[in-house]
Amino acid sequence: MKVDKELIEKVASVARLKLTDAEIKKFLPELKEVLEYFSELDKADVKGVKPSFQPVEIKNLMREDKIKKSLTQEEALRNTSHKKDGYFKGPRAV
């Protein structure tokens, strides 16, 4: 792929960037270098390799739901003085 000033200007316009001539001169060799690295990746043999959208496998880290004995309402409210009608009493929300 030919990388020149026109390509940089086209990419900048698509990205809605206004670049100065100095910025274009700066980005020209950098874009060439990036595209060279991608051309190296194109040479890699990937036959038989499944596409991967995540570099690291994502696993479900949630535990299995198991029924366990829990506190009764009375036990939960036993040590608080901030209770009303069988519930914890909290600050008023406006």
N, C-alpha and C positions, 0 to 999 in steps of 0.2 A: 504494500500500500504506500502510495506516495504521500508523504507528510510535508506540507508546505504551508505558507502563510494563509492561503485560501481555505485550507482544511481547518486551521486553527480558528479563523474567522467564522466559518460555518458552525463549528462546534460551539463557539462562544455565543453565536446568535441563537442557536437552539436552546442553550442553557440560559439565555437571556442575560448574558454578561457583556459588559462593555469593556473591552481590553484596549489598552494603549499600544502603540507600536513597540515600545520597550517591553511590555508584558508579553506580547506575541513573540518577540525575539527570545525572551527568556524561556517561554513554554515550548517553543519549537523543538529544541533538543531533548527536553524532558519527555514530550509526547512520543518522539521517535524512540527513545529508550524504552518506554512502557510498551509500545507496540512491538518492539523487538523481543521483549520477554514473552509477550503473548504468542508471538510466532514460534518461539521455542516450545511453548506448551502445546501448540498445535501438532508438533512432531512426536509427542508422546504416544506410545501404543496403549490404547485403552480398550482394545477388543476384549469382550467378556467381562468388563468392569461395569457394575450397575451404577447408575447415576446416584449421587449422594447430595441431598439438599442440606444436610447437617454434617459438619465435620466431626462431631462427636455424637454417638448414639444417645438419643433421649430416652430415658426410662421413667416409668411412673414410680415416683418415690413415696406414694401414698401407701399407708399400711392398710391391711384388710380390716374391715369393720367387724368388731367382735363385741358382743353384748357382755358388759361387765357390771358388777354391782357398783352403784354410785351413791352419793350422799342423798339422803332424804331432804325434803324442804326444811324440816325442823333442824336437822343436823347442819345444813348450810347456813342457816340464820342464827344458830345458837350463840356465836361469839360476837355478834354485831349489835350495836345499839341503834343503828340506822336501818330500821325495818318498819314496814307498814303493810298491813293486810296480807302478810305472808310473802312479801317481796322485799328486796333491798331498796332502800330509799336513797336516791341520789340527788344531786343538785338540780334545781329547776332549770329547764332548757327553755330559752325564749325563742 
